[in-house]
Amino acid sequence: MAKNIKEGQIQVRVRHKSNSHEVFTFNLNGKKETVLPDEKMTVNEKDLGYLNALDGAWKFNPIEDTKGVK
């Protein structure tokens, strides 16, 4: 299990469908976030659907065994 992941959170890997090296900037819970393809980040599980709906070229794929402890 990943370290420092709280209950209700999950670690995801950011993917871009064309494997480009462009930067993706978006707002999440009132905070501006910037990610690169193949970057890992920790998000709330409830935000995963929102993130994947932002832009069809970008996907946030959960990494196995990284759910927060209960």
All heavy atoms as TSV, in Angstrom:
chain	resi	resn	atom	element	x	y	z
A	1	MET	N	N	0.846	-1.179	0.000
A	1	MET	CA	C	0.000	0.000	0.000
A	1	MET	C	C	0.892	1.244	0.000
A	1	MET	O	O	1.934	1.277	0.620
A	1	MET	CB	C	-0.904	-0.010	1.236
A	1	MET	CG	C	-1.883	1.137	1.224
A	1	MET	SD	S	-3.040	1.119	2.603
A	1	MET	CE	C	-3.604	-0.528	2.590
A	2	ALA	N	N	0.450	2.253	-0.726
A	2	ALA	CA	C	1.230	3.491	-0.815
A	2	ALA	C	C	1.220	4.226	0.520
A	2	ALA	O	O	0.273	4.152	1.291
A	2	ALA	CB	C	0.657	4.375	-1.908
A	3	LYS	N	N	2.290	4.947	0.765
A	3	LYS	CA	C	2.418	5.692	2.018
A	3	LYS	C	C	1.627	6.993	1.947
A	3	LYS	O	O	1.481	7.584	0.886
A	3	LYS	CB	C	3.874	6.023	2.285
A	3	LYS	CG	C	4.747	4.807	2.486
A	3	LYS	CD	C	6.180	5.208	2.691
A	3	LYS	CE	C	7.060	3.985	2.833
A	3	LYS	NZ	N	8.462	4.337	2.944
A	4	ASN	N	N	1.165	7.462	3.095
A	4	ASN	CA	C	0.517	8.761	3.241
A	4	ASN	C	C	-0.756	8.927	2.424
A	4	ASN	O	O	-1.095	10.027	2.042
A	4	ASN	CB	C	1.495	9.895	2.899
A	4	ASN	CG	C	2.712	9.867	3.784
A	4	ASN	OD1	O	2.630	9.568	4.969
A	4	ASN	ND2	N	3.847	10.160	3.201
A	5	ILE	N	N	-1.446	7.843	2.147
A	5	ILE	CA	C	-2.725	7.944	1.460
A	5	ILE	C	C	-3.809	7.733	2.502
A	5	ILE	O	O	-3.826	6.731	3.204
A	5	ILE	CB	C	-2.834	6.933	0.307
A	5	ILE	CG1	C	-1.766	7.262	-0.735
A	5	ILE	CG2	C	-4.215	6.963	-0.300
A	5	ILE	CD1	C	-1.834	6.453	-1.981
A	6	LYS	N	N	-4.710	8.698	2.585
A	6	LYS	CA	C	-5.752	8.668	3.598
A	6	LYS	C	C	-6.975	7.921	3.080
A	6	LYS	O	O	-7.125	7.696	1.891
A	6	LYS	CB	C	-6.141	10.099	3.958
A	6	LYS	CG	C	-4.988	10.902	4.521
A	6	LYS	CD	C	-5.390	12.332	4.730
A	6	LYS	CE	C	-4.175	13.157	5.152
A	6	LYS	NZ	N	-4.438	14.579	5.085
A	7	GLU	N	N	-7.859	7.592	3.991
A	7	GLU	CA	C	-9.101	6.930	3.629
A	7	GLU	C	C	-9.853	7.791	2.618
A	7	GLU	O	O	-9.932	9.008	2.760
A	7	GLU	CB	C	-9.966	6.703	4.867
A	7	GLU	CG	C	-11.242	5.963	4.576
A	7	GLU	CD	C	-12.054	5.663	5.811
A	7	GLU	OE1	O	-11.645	6.019	6.926
A	7	GLU	OE2	O	-13.111	5.052	5.642
A	8	GLY	N	N	-10.388	7.156	1.589
A	8	GLY	CA	C	-11.140	7.874	0.564
A	8	GLY	C	C	-10.266	8.419	-0.554
A	8	GLY	O	O	-10.758	9.052	-1.479
A	9	GLN	N	N	-8.956	8.175	-0.467
A	9	GLN	CA	C	-8.044	8.643	-1.510
A	9	GLN	C	C	-7.488	7.456	-2.283
A	9	GLN	O	O	-7.478	6.327	-1.803
A	9	GLN	CB	C	-6.882	9.441	-0.919
A	9	GLN	CG	C	-7.288	10.760	-0.323
A	9	GLN	CD	C	-6.079	11.548	0.156
A	9	GLN	OE1	O	-5.110	10.984	0.656
A	9	GLN	NE2	N	-6.144	12.851	0.017
A	10	ILE	N	N	-7.013	7.753	-3.476
A	10	ILE	CA	C	-6.408	6.725	-4.324
A	10	ILE	C	C	-5.300	7.384	-5.139
A	10	ILE	O	O	-5.366	8.564	-5.451
A	10	ILE	CB	C	-7.464	6.079	-5.234
A	10	ILE	CG1	C	-6.906	4.839	-5.910
A	10	ILE	CG2	C	-8.032	7.069	-6.230
A	10	ILE	CD1	C	-7.970	3.966	-6.554
A	11	GLN	N	N	-4.287	6.601	-5.458
A	11	GLN	CA	C	-3.207	7.123	-6.283
A	11	GLN	C	C	-3.519	6.765	-7.735
A	11	GLN	O	O	-3.950	5.660	-8.043
A	11	GLN	CB	C	-1.865	6.532	-5.860
A	11	GLN	CG	C	-0.688	7.292	-6.414
A	11	GLN	CD	C	0.619	6.846	-5.794
A	11	GLN	OE1	O	0.822	5.680	-5.523
A	11	GLN	NE2	N	1.505	7.793	-5.584
A	12	VAL	N	N	-3.325	7.735	-8.629
A	12	VAL	CA	C	-3.603	7.534	-10.052
A	12	VAL	C	C	-2.367	7.883	-10.871
A	12	VAL	O	O	-1.502	8.641	-10.434
A	12	VAL	CB	C	-4.796	8.394	-10.529
A	12	VAL	CG1	C	-6.073	7.982	-9.843
A	12	VAL	CG2	C	-4.543	9.878	-10.330
A	13	ARG	N	N	-2.311	7.301	-12.069
A	13	ARG	CA	C	-1.266	7.660	-13.026
A	13	ARG	C	C	-1.966	8.419	-14.152
A	13	ARG	O	O	-2.972	7.980	-14.686
A	13	ARG	CB	C	-0.568	6.434	-13.582
A	13	ARG	CG	C	0.563	6.804	-14.541
A	13	ARG	CD	C	1.325	5.599	-15.053
A	13	ARG	NE	N	1.841	4.734	-14.017
A	13	ARG	CZ	C	2.982	4.949	-13.340
A	13	ARG	NH1	N	3.695	6.005	-13.567
A	13	ARG	NH2	N	3.380	4.091	-12.427
A	14	VAL	N	N	-1.413	9.562	-14.514
A	14	VAL	CA	C	-1.980	10.412	-15.548
A	14	VAL	C	C	-1.501	9.915	-16.917
A	14	VAL	O	O	-0.316	9.683	-17.108
A	14	VAL	CB	C	-1.549	11.882	-15.335
A	14	VAL	CG1	C	-2.161	12.777	-16.392
A	14	VAL	CG2	C	-1.917	12.349	-13.938
A	15	ARG	N	N	-2.437	9.753	-17.845
A	15	ARG	CA	C	-2.108	9.287	-19.190
A	15	ARG	C	C	-2.676	10.254	-20.231
A	15	ARG	O	O	-3.731	10.836	-20.032
A	15	ARG	CB	C	-2.716	7.907	-19.451
A	15	ARG	CG	C	-2.203	6.827	-18.542
A	15	ARG	CD	C	-0.833	6.411	-18.945
A	15	ARG	NE	N	-0.450	5.209	-18.214
A	15	ARG	CZ	C	0.778	4.806	-18.102
A	15	ARG	NH1	N	1.757	5.463	-18.662
A	15	ARG	NH2	N	1.063	3.729	-17.424
A	16	HIS	N	N	-1.953	10.409	-21.335
A	16	HIS	CA	C	-2.433	11.202	-22.467
A	16	HIS	C	C	-2.531	10.263	-23.653
A	16	HIS	O	O	-1.609	9.495	-23.914
A	16	HIS	CB	C	-1.469	12.357	-22.767
A	16	HIS	CG	C	-2.023	13.322	-23.765
A	16	HIS	ND1	N	-1.896	13.124	-25.113
A	16	HIS	CD2	C	-2.721	14.471	-23.607
A	16	HIS	CE1	C	-2.479	14.123	-25.758
A	16	HIS	NE2	N	-2.994	14.946	-24.860
A	17	LYS	N	N	-3.657	10.316	-24.385
A	17	LYS	CA	C	-3.889	9.310	-25.426
A	17	LYS	C	C	-2.871	9.343	-26.553
A	17	LYS	O	O	-2.617	8.340	-27.189
A	17	LYS	CB	C	-5.308	9.411	-25.975
A	17	LYS	CG	C	-5.575	10.616	-26.831
A	17	LYS	CD	C	-6.986	10.567	-27.385
A	17	LYS	CE	C	-7.249	11.743	-28.289
A	17	LYS	NZ	N	-8.589	11.720	-28.823
A	18	SER	N	N	-2.231	10.491	-26.805
A	18	SER	CA	C	-1.252	10.550	-27.893
A	18	SER	C	C	0.184	10.470	-27.380
A	18	SER	O	O	1.127	10.659	-28.137
A	18	SER	CB	C	-1.429	11.831	-28.695
A	18	SER	OG	O	-1.038	12.945	-27.920
A	19	ASN	N	N	0.330	10.209	-26.081
A	19	ASN	CA	C	1.655	10.129	-25.463
A	19	ASN	C	C	2.483	11.402	-25.657
A	19	ASN	O	O	3.703	11.356	-25.741
A	19	ASN	CB	C	2.438	8.915	-25.979
A	19	ASN	CG	C	1.807	7.623	-25.533
A	19	ASN	OD1	O	1.293	7.528	-24.434
A	19	ASN	ND2	N	1.817	6.630	-26.398
A	20	SER	N	N	1.792	12.524	-25.775
A	20	SER	CA	C	2.509	13.787	-25.924
A	20	SER	C	C	3.139	14.191	-24.594
A	20	SER	O	O	2.855	13.603	-23.561
A	20	SER	CB	C	1.559	14.887	-26.388
A	20	SER	OG	O	0.752	15.316	-25.313
A	21	HIS	N	N	3.968	15.196	-24.638
A	21	HIS	CA	C	4.623	15.687	-23.420
A	21	HIS	C	C	4.046	17.023	-22.985
A	21	HIS	O	O	4.697	17.775	-22.272
A	21	HIS	CB	C	6.139	15.804	-23.640
A	21	HIS	CG	C	6.767	14.477	-23.899
A	21	HIS	ND1	N	6.863	13.495	-22.941
A	21	HIS	CD2	C	7.307	13.949	-25.014
A	21	HIS	CE1	C	7.439	12.426	-23.454
A	21	HIS	NE2	N	7.713	12.674	-24.713
A	22	GLU	N	N	2.828	17.323	-23.430
A	22	GLU	CA	C	2.224	18.589	-23.048
A	22	GLU	C	C	1.795	18.564	-21.582
A	22	GLU	O	O	1.664	17.512	-20.970
A	22	GLU	CB	C	1.043	18.929	-23.957
A	22	GLU	CG	C	-0.139	17.986	-23.840
A	22	GLU	CD	C	-1.230	18.336	-24.831
A	22	GLU	OE1	O	-1.187	17.817	-25.955
A	22	GLU	OE2	O	-2.127	19.113	-24.465
A	23	VAL	N	N	1.587	19.728	-21.037
A	23	VAL	CA	C	1.180	19.899	-19.642
A	23	VAL	C	C	-0.337	20.075	-19.594
A	23	VAL	O	O	-0.919	20.713	-20.466
A	23	VAL	CB	C	1.880	21.145	-19.037
A	23	VAL	CG1	C	1.367	21.439	-17.647
A	23	VAL	CG2	C	3.379	20.941	-19.026
A	24	PHE	N	N	-0.986	19.495	-18.605
A	24	PHE	CA	C	-2.426	19.620	-18.424
A	24	PHE	C	C	-2.666	20.380	-17.122
A	24	PHE	O	O	-2.214	19.962	-16.059
A	24	PHE	CB	C	-3.062	18.237	-18.372
A	24	PHE	CG	C	-4.565	18.232	-18.301
A	24	PHE	CD1	C	-5.322	19.117	-19.044
A	24	PHE	CD2	C	-5.226	17.329	-17.503
A	24	PHE	CE1	C	-6.710	19.093	-18.997
A	24	PHE	CE2	C	-6.604	17.292	-17.437
A	24	PHE	CZ	C	-7.348	18.174	-18.192
A	25	THR	N	N	-3.368	21.505	-17.212
A	25	THR	CA	C	-3.692	22.315	-16.034
A	25	THR	C	C	-5.209	22.320	-15.861
A	25	THR	O	O	-5.950	22.511	-16.822
A	25	THR	CB	C	-3.167	23.750	-16.209
A	25	THR	OG1	O	-1.748	23.692	-16.413
A	25	THR	CG2	C	-3.453	24.593	-14.981
A	26	PHE	N	N	-5.660	22.110	-14.630
A	26	PHE	CA	C	-7.090	22.039	-14.340
A	26	PHE	C	C	-7.322	22.467	-12.899
A	26	PHE	O	O	-6.386	22.578	-12.111
A	26	PHE	CB	C	-7.611	20.615	-14.557
A	26	PHE	CG	C	-6.877	19.575	-13.759
A	26	PHE	CD1	C	-7.353	19.173	-12.522
A	26	PHE	CD2	C	-5.711	18.998	-14.247
A	26	PHE	CE1	C	-6.661	18.226	-11.782
A	26	PHE	CE2	C	-5.024	18.042	-13.514
A	26	PHE	CZ	C	-5.503	17.655	-12.286
A	27	ASN	N	N	-8.575	22.747	-12.575
A	27	ASN	CA	C	-8.954	23.095	-11.207
A	27	ASN	C	C	-9.574	21.880	-10.540
A	27	ASN	O	O	-10.428	21.214	-11.129
A	27	ASN	CB	C	-9.957	24.254	-11.200
A	27	ASN	CG	C	-9.304	25.556	-11.548
A	27	ASN	OD1	O	-8.229	25.856	-11.075
A	27	ASN	ND2	N	-9.938	26.332	-12.408
A	28	LEU	N	N	-9.129	21.608	-9.327
A	28	LEU	CA	C	-9.663	20.500	-8.550
A	28	LEU	C	C	-9.903	20.987	-7.137
A	28	LEU	O	O	-8.962	21.370	-6.435
A	28	LEU	CB	C	-8.689	19.311	-8.556
A	28	LEU	CG	C	-9.118	18.082	-7.772
A	28	LEU	CD1	C	-10.415	17.509	-8.346
A	28	LEU	CD2	C	-8.028	17.032	-7.797
A	29	ASN	N	N	-11.153	21.005	-6.752
A	29	ASN	CA	C	-11.551	21.452	-5.407
A	29	ASN	C	C	-11.007	22.855	-5.098
A	29	ASN	O	O	-10.490	23.101	-4.012
A	29	ASN	CB	C	-11.094	20.444	-4.347
A	29	ASN	CG	C	-11.725	19.088	-4.549
A	29	ASN	OD1	O	-12.891	18.981	-4.900
A	29	ASN	ND2	N	-10.959	18.041	-4.340
A	30	GLY	N	N	-11.095	23.750	-6.083
A	30	GLY	CA	C	-10.680	25.134	-5.876
A	30	GLY	C	C	-9.190	25.366	-5.940
A	30	GLY	O	O	-8.712	26.462	-5.676
A	31	LYS	N	N	-8.424	24.353	-6.302
A	31	LYS	CA	C	-6.968	24.458	-6.361
A	31	LYS	C	C	-6.502	24.164	-7.784
A	31	LYS	O	O	-6.958	23.203	-8.407
A	31	LYS	CB	C	-6.347	23.459	-5.388
A	31	LYS	CG	C	-4.849	23.535	-5.276
A	31	LYS	CD	C	-4.350	22.530	-4.243
A	31	LYS	CE	C	-2.847	22.426	-4.293
A	31	LYS	NZ	N	-2.346	21.298	-3.539
A	32	LYS	N	N	-5.599	24.978	-8.297
A	32	LYS	CA	C	-5.069	24.772	-9.638
A	32	LYS	C	C	-4.004	23.673	-9.598
A	32	LYS	O	O	-3.078	23.728	-8.800
A	32	LYS	CB	C	-4.456	26.071	-10.160
A	32	LYS	CG	C	-4.027	26.018	-11.593
A	32	LYS	CD	C	-3.547	27.396	-12.030
A	32	LYS	CE	C	-3.135	27.402	-13.482
A	32	LYS	NZ	N	-2.701	28.725	-13.919
A	33	GLU	N	N	-4.169	22.662	-10.442
A	33	GLU	CA	C	-3.246	21.534	-10.521
A	33	GLU	C	C	-2.637	21.486	-11.913
A	33	GLU	O	O	-3.312	21.773	-12.896
A	33	GLU	CB	C	-3.976	20.215	-10.264
A	33	GLU	CG	C	-4.642	20.107	-8.915
A	33	GLU	CD	C	-3.688	19.748	-7.801
A	33	GLU	OE1	O	-2.532	19.396	-8.075
A	33	GLU	OE2	O	-4.106	19.822	-6.646
A	34	THR	N	N	-1.386	21.108	-12.005
A	34	THR	CA	C	-0.708	20.926	-13.284
A	34	THR	C	C	-0.016	19.571	-13.267
A	34	THR	O	O	0.699	19.253	-12.318
A	34	THR	CB	C	0.327	22.049	-13.520
A	34	THR	OG1	O	-0.345	23.307	-13.474
A	34	THR	CG2	C	1.005	21.896	-14.862
A	35	VAL	N	N	-0.266	18.780	-14.317
A	35	VAL	CA	C	0.330	17.442	-14.398
A	35	VAL	C	C	0.939	17.198	-15.776
A	35	VAL	O	O	0.591	17.856	-16.743
A	35	VAL	CB	C	-0.710	16.333	-14.101
A	35	VAL	CG1	C	-1.196	16.405	-12.676
A	35	VAL	CG2	C	-1.870	16.386	-15.072
A	36	LEU	N	N	1.838	16.253	-15.814
A	36	LEU	CA	C	2.453	15.781	-17.054
A	36	LEU	C	C	2.022	14.343	-17.292
A	36	LEU	O	O	1.665	13.639	-16.345
A	36	LEU	CB	C	3.979	15.826	-16.929
A	36	LEU	CG	C	4.608	17.188	-16.792
A	36	LEU	CD1	C	6.064	17.054	-16.370
A	36	LEU	CD2	C	4.505	17.945	-18.095
A	37	PRO	N	N	2.068	13.883	-18.545
A	37	PRO	CA	C	1.756	12.471	-18.791
A	37	PRO	C	C	2.687	11.567	-17.989
A	37	PRO	O	O	3.858	11.881	-17.800
A	37	PRO	CB	C	2.013	12.313	-20.295
A	37	PRO	CG	C	1.859	13.686	-20.848
A	37	PRO	CD	C	2.344	14.614	-19.770
A	38	ASP	N	N	2.144	10.485	-17.514
A	38	ASP	CA	C	2.846	9.457	-16.746
A	38	ASP	C	C	3.142	9.874	-15.301
A	38	ASP	O	O	3.784	9.129	-14.571
A	38	ASP	CB	C	4.151	9.025	-17.429
A	38	ASP	CG	C	4.152	7.543	-17.716
A	38	ASP	OD1	O	3.090	6.907	-17.594
A	38	ASP	OD2	O	5.217	7.019	-18.034
A	39	GLU	N	N	2.687	11.026	-14.892
A	39	GLU	CA	C	2.878	11.478	-13.514
A	39	GLU	C	C	1.911	10.731	-12.602
A	39	GLU	O	O	0.817	10.357	-13.000
A	39	GLU	CB	C	2.615	12.982	-13.437
A	39	GLU	CG	C	2.927	13.592	-12.103
A	39	GLU	CD	C	2.811	15.111	-12.128
A	39	GLU	OE1	O	2.984	15.720	-13.187
A	39	GLU	OE2	O	2.536	15.666	-11.064
A	40	LYS	N	N	2.327	10.521	-11.352
A	40	LYS	CA	C	1.454	9.928	-10.339
A	40	LYS	C	C	0.954	11.052	-9.447
A	40	LYS	O	O	1.679	11.995	-9.160
A	40	LYS	CB	C	2.212	8.929	-9.471
A	40	LYS	CG	C	2.623	7.684	-10.175
A	40	LYS	CD	C	3.367	6.779	-9.201
A	40	LYS	CE	C	3.958	5.590	-9.897
A	40	LYS	NZ	N	4.768	4.782	-8.962
A	41	MET	N	N	-0.289	10.925	-8.998
A	41	MET	CA	C	-0.828	11.889	-8.043
A	41	MET	C	C	-1.870	11.191	-7.183
A	41	MET	O	O	-2.422	10.165	-7.557
A	41	MET	CB	C	-1.408	13.117	-8.750
A	41	MET	CG	C	-2.619	12.867	-9.594
A	41	MET	SD	S	-3.208	14.321	-10.505
A	41	MET	CE	C	-3.728	15.406	-9.211
A	42	THR	N	N	-2.114	11.760	-6.014
A	42	THR	CA	C	-3.111	11.229	-5.093
A	42	THR	C	C	-4.345	12.113	-5.151
A	42	THR	O	O	-4.242	13.336	-5.062
A	42	THR	CB	C	-2.547	11.196	-3.660
A	42	THR	OG1	O	-1.361	10.388	-3.648
A	42	THR	CG2	C	-3.554	10.616	-2.689
A	43	VAL	N	N	-5.510	11.492	-5.336
A	43	VAL	CA	C	-6.770	12.226	-5.426
A	43	VAL	C	C	-7.814	11.531	-4.570
A	43	VAL	O	O	-7.662	10.376	-4.184
A	43	VAL	CB	C	-7.270	12.312	-6.888
A	43	VAL	CG1	C	-6.278	13.050	-7.776
A	43	VAL	CG2	C	-7.581	10.953	-7.463
A	44	ASN	N	N	-8.883	12.241	-4.282
A	44	ASN	CA	C	-10.025	11.634	-3.608
A	44	ASN	C	C	-10.725	10.726	-4.614
A	44	ASN	O	O	-10.903	11.103	-5.773
A	44	ASN	CB	C	-10.992	12.703	-3.107
A	44	ASN	CG	C	-10.406	13.523	-1.990
A	44	ASN	OD1	O	-9.653	13.023	-1.158
A	44	ASN	ND2	N	-10.716	14.802	-1.966
A	45	GLU	N	N	-11.119	9.547	-4.165
A	45	GLU	CA	C	-11.804	8.609	-5.063
A	45	GLU	C	C	-13.031	9.243	-5.696
A	45	GLU	O	O	-13.314	8.999	-6.863
A	45	GLU	CB	C	-12.203	7.347	-4.306
A	45	GLU	CG	C	-11.054	6.417	-4.028
A	45	GLU	CD	C	-11.510	5.126	-3.411
A	45	GLU	OE1	O	-11.889	4.218	-4.180
A	45	GLU	OE2	O	-11.488	5.024	-2.172
A	46	LYS	N	N	-13.731	10.085	-4.950
A	46	LYS	CA	C	-14.955	10.708	-5.471
A	46	LYS	C	C	-14.672	11.682	-6.605
A	46	LYS	O	O	-15.562	12.005	-7.384
A	46	LYS	CB	C	-15.717	11.410	-4.351
A	46	LYS	CG	C	-14.975	12.592	-3.747
A	46	LYS	CD	C	-15.769	13.229	-2.610
A	46	LYS	CE	C	-14.993	14.323	-1.945
A	46	LYS	NZ	N	-15.072	15.587	-2.575
A	47	ASP	N	N	-13.437	12.145	-6.754
A	47	ASP	CA	C	-13.085	13.093	-7.812
A	47	ASP	C	C	-12.627	12.410	-9.097
A	47	ASP	O	O	-12.443	13.071	-10.123
A	47	ASP	CB	C	-11.959	14.031	-7.343
A	47	ASP	CG	C	-12.406	14.949	-6.223
A	47	ASP	OD1	O	-13.591	15.322	-6.195
A	47	ASP	OD2	O	-11.559	15.283	-5.373
A	48	LEU	N	N	-12.467	11.099	-9.086
A	48	LEU	CA	C	-11.936	10.388	-10.237
A	48	LEU	C	C	-12.827	10.546	-11.475
A	48	LEU	O	O	-12.327	10.786	-12.575
A	48	LEU	CB	C	-11.743	8.912	-9.890
A	48	LEU	CG	C	-10.849	8.100	-10.805
A	48	LEU	CD1	C	-9.489	8.754	-10.991
A	48	LEU	CD2	C	-10.683	6.700	-10.264
A	49	GLY	N	N	-14.119	10.441	-11.324
A	49	GLY	CA	C	-15.042	10.614	-12.453
A	49	GLY	C	C	-14.956	12.013	-13.036
A	49	GLY	O	O	-14.953	12.192	-14.258
A	50	TYR	N	N	-14.883	13.020	-12.176
A	50	TYR	CA	C	-14.739	14.413	-12.619
A	50	TYR	C	C	-13.457	14.592	-13.423
A	50	TYR	O	O	-13.458	15.184	-14.500
A	50	TYR	CB	C	-14.750	15.343	-11.402
A	50	TYR	CG	C	-14.266	16.740	-11.691
A	50	TYR	CD1	C	-15.085	17.656	-12.339
A	50	TYR	CD2	C	-12.988	17.154	-11.314
A	50	TYR	CE1	C	-14.640	18.942	-12.614
A	50	TYR	CE2	C	-12.535	18.426	-11.583
A	50	TYR	CZ	C	-13.366	19.330	-12.230
A	50	TYR	OH	O	-12.910	20.591	-12.498
A	51	LEU	N	N	-12.347	14.068	-12.920
A	51	LEU	CA	C	-11.061	14.214	-13.597
A	51	LEU	C	C	-11.085	13.574	-14.983
A	51	LEU	O	O	-10.585	14.146	-15.947
A	51	LEU	CB	C	-9.943	13.593	-12.751
A	51	LEU	CG	C	-9.602	14.337	-11.476
A	51	LEU	CD1	C	-8.682	13.496	-10.608
A	51	LEU	CD2	C	-8.973	15.680	-11.783
A	52	ASN	N	N	-11.671	12.397	-15.096
A	52	ASN	CA	C	-11.705	11.708	-16.381
A	52	ASN	C	C	-12.675	12.355	-17.368
A	52	ASN	O	O	-12.585	12.110	-18.569
A	52	ASN	CB	C	-12.010	10.226	-16.195
A	52	ASN	CG	C	-10.776	9.466	-15.763
A	52	ASN	OD1	O	-9.688	9.691	-16.259
A	52	ASN	ND2	N	-10.945	8.565	-14.812
A	53	ALA	N	N	-13.580	13.206	-16.888
A	53	ALA	CA	C	-14.524	13.892	-17.766
A	53	ALA	C	C	-14.006	15.258	-18.234
A	53	ALA	O	O	-14.610	15.880	-19.101
A	53	ALA	CB	C	-15.856	14.073	-17.043
A	54	LEU	N	N	-12.896	15.725	-17.688
A	54	LEU	CA	C	-12.380	17.056	-18.031
A	54	LEU	C	C	-11.987	17.190	-19.491
A	54	LEU	O	O	-12.277	18.179	-20.140
A	54	LEU	CB	C	-11.162	17.400	-17.159
A	54	LEU	CG	C	-11.437	17.725	-15.714
A	54	LEU	CD1	C	-10.123	17.889	-14.959
A	54	LEU	CD2	C	-12.256	19.001	-15.604
A	55	ASP	N	N	-11.263	16.242	-20.004
A	55	ASP	CA	C	-10.714	16.312	-21.355
A	55	ASP	C	C	-10.522	14.888	-21.844
A	55	ASP	O	O	-9.823	14.105	-21.197
A	55	ASP	CB	C	-9.376	17.061	-21.333
A	55	ASP	CG	C	-8.771	17.276	-22.709
A	55	ASP	OD1	O	-8.948	16.404	-23.581
A	55	ASP	OD2	O	-8.112	18.291	-22.908
A	56	GLY	N	N	-11.124	14.550	-22.981
A	56	GLY	CA	C	-11.078	13.185	-23.490
A	56	GLY	C	C	-9.682	12.663	-23.790
A	56	GLY	O	O	-9.475	11.467	-23.871
A	57	ALA	N	N	-8.715	13.551	-23.973
A	57	ALA	CA	C	-7.352	13.121	-24.286
A	57	ALA	C	C	-6.597	12.677	-23.036
A	57	ALA	O	O	-5.597	11.990	-23.131
A	57	ALA	CB	C	-6.586	14.249	-24.972
A	58	TRP	N	N	-7.065	13.083	-21.869
A	58	TRP	CA	C	-6.374	12.789	-20.605
A	58	TRP	C	C	-7.163	11.776	-19.792
A	58	TRP	O	O	-8.373	11.884	-19.648
A	58	TRP	CB	C	-6.201	14.065	-19.791
A	58	TRP	CG	C	-5.251	15.009	-20.431
A	58	TRP	CD1	C	-5.560	15.969	-21.349
A	58	TRP	CD2	C	-3.849	15.086	-20.223
A	58	TRP	NE1	N	-4.425	16.631	-21.728
A	58	TRP	CE2	C	-3.350	16.122	-21.047
A	58	TRP	CE3	C	-2.959	14.386	-19.422
A	58	TRP	CZ2	C	-2.010	16.463	-21.087
A	58	TRP	CZ3	C	-1.627	14.734	-19.456
A	58	TRP	CH2	C	-1.159	15.762	-20.276
A	59	LYS	N	N	-6.472	10.806	-19.224
A	59	LYS	CA	C	-7.097	9.801	-18.367
A	59	LYS	C	C	-6.315	9.686	-17.068
A	59	LYS	O	O	-5.093	9.774	-17.043
A	59	LYS	CB	C	-7.134	8.429	-19.052
A	59	LYS	CG	C	-8.079	8.380	-20.229
A	59	LYS	CD	C	-9.504	8.617	-19.796
A	59	LYS	CE	C	-10.425	8.744	-20.992
A	59	LYS	NZ	N	-11.626	9.485	-20.678
A	60	PHE	N	N	-7.050	9.477	-15.998
A	60	PHE	CA	C	-6.482	9.301	-14.671
A	60	PHE	C	C	-6.795	7.867	-14.255
A	60	PHE	O	O	-7.916	7.550	-13.879
A	60	PHE	CB	C	-7.089	10.312	-13.700
A	60	PHE	CG	C	-6.731	11.729	-14.035
A	60	PHE	CD1	C	-7.378	12.416	-15.055
A	60	PHE	CD2	C	-5.727	12.386	-13.337
A	60	PHE	CE1	C	-7.036	13.721	-15.375
A	60	PHE	CE2	C	-5.378	13.688	-13.647
A	60	PHE	CZ	C	-6.033	14.356	-14.668
A	61	ASN	N	N	-5.802	6.991	-14.375
A	61	ASN	CA	C	-5.995	5.566	-14.124
A	61	ASN	C	C	-5.551	5.186	-12.719
A	61	ASN	O	O	-4.398	5.435	-12.348
A	61	ASN	CB	C	-5.196	4.749	-15.139
A	61	ASN	CG	C	-5.637	5.013	-16.564
A	61	ASN	OD1	O	-6.814	5.155	-16.837
A	61	ASN	ND2	N	-4.678	5.086	-17.463
A	62	PRO	N	N	-6.449	4.566	-11.943
A	62	PRO	CA	C	-6.069	4.125	-10.596
A	62	PRO	C	C	-4.911	3.132	-10.645
A	62	PRO	O	O	-4.833	2.297	-11.534
A	62	PRO	CB	C	-7.322	3.440	-10.068
A	62	PRO	CG	C	-8.435	3.973	-10.903
A	62	PRO	CD	C	-7.834	4.259	-12.253
A	63	ILE	N	N	-4.017	3.259	-9.688
A	63	ILE	CA	C	-2.901	2.334	-9.544
A	63	ILE	C	C	-3.328	1.286	-8.518
A	63	ILE	O	O	-3.800	1.626	-7.438
A	63	ILE	CB	C	-1.627	3.079	-9.080
A	63	ILE	CG1	C	-1.240	4.127	-10.128
A	63	ILE	CG2	C	-0.492	2.091	-8.827
A	63	ILE	CD1	C	-0.121	5.044	-9.672
A	64	GLU	N	N	-3.159	0.034	-8.862
A	64	GLU	CA	C	-3.589	-1.063	-7.986
A	64	GLU	C	C	-2.958	-0.960	-6.594
A	64	GLU	O	O	-1.817	-0.545	-6.443
A	64	GLU	CB	C	-3.205	-2.412	-8.601
A	64	GLU	CG	C	-3.927	-2.698	-9.897
A	64	GLU	CD	C	-5.432	-2.821	-9.742
A	64	GLU	OE1	O	-5.886	-3.415	-8.754
A	64	GLU	OE2	O	-6.142	-2.305	-10.610
A	65	ASP	N	N	-3.706	-1.345	-5.592
A	65	ASP	CA	C	-3.232	-1.421	-4.193
A	65	ASP	C	C	-2.772	-0.082	-3.620
A	65	ASP	O	O	-1.829	-0.023	-2.849
A	65	ASP	CB	C	-2.093	-2.445	-4.059
A	65	ASP	CG	C	-2.528	-3.841	-4.445
A	65	ASP	OD1	O	-3.698	-4.180	-4.154
A	65	ASP	OD2	O	-1.730	-4.569	-5.025
A	66	THR	N	N	-3.444	1.013	-4.011
A	66	THR	CA	C	-3.058	2.305	-3.449
A	66	THR	C	C	-4.218	3.004	-2.766
A	66	THR	O	O	-4.160	4.198	-2.535
A	66	THR	CB	C	-2.463	3.250	-4.526
A	66	THR	OG1	O	-3.445	3.485	-5.533
A	66	THR	CG2	C	-1.211	2.655	-5.130
A	67	LYS	N	N	-5.268	2.279	-2.433
A	67	LYS	CA	C	-6.365	2.901	-1.703
A	67	LYS	C	C	-5.930	3.220	-0.292
A	67	LYS	O	O	-5.134	2.510	0.300
A	67	LYS	CB	C	-7.586	1.997	-1.663
A	67	LYS	CG	C	-8.321	1.947	-2.972
A	67	LYS	CD	C	-9.635	1.218	-2.817
A	67	LYS	CE	C	-10.411	1.263	-4.115
A	67	LYS	NZ	N	-11.736	0.695	-3.949
A	68	GLY	N	N	-6.484	4.306	0.237
A	68	GLY	CA	C	-6.138	4.715	1.597
A	68	GLY	C	C	-6.633	3.728	2.635
A	68	GLY	O	O	-7.566	2.977	2.409
A	69	VAL	N	N	-5.994	3.747	3.788
A	69	VAL	CA	C	-6.362	2.830	4.869
A	69	VAL	C	C	-7.695	3.229	5.482
A	69	VAL	O	O	-8.066	4.393	5.489
A	69	VAL	CB	C	-5.270	2.798	5.955
A	69	VAL	CG1	C	-4.024	2.188	5.398
A	69	VAL	CG2	C	-5.011	4.159	6.524
A	70	LYS	N	N	-8.409	2.233	5.994
A	70	LYS	CA	C	-9.710	2.503	6.619
A	70	LYS	C	C	-9.579	2.432	8.115
A	70	LYS	O	O	-8.737	1.833	8.659
A	70	LYS	CB	C	-10.740	1.501	6.133
A	70	LYS	CG	C	-11.043	1.701	4.684
A	70	LYS	CD	C	-12.139	0.755	4.244
A	70	LYS	CE	C	-12.435	1.021	2.780
A	70	LYS	NZ	N	-13.459	0.198	2.251
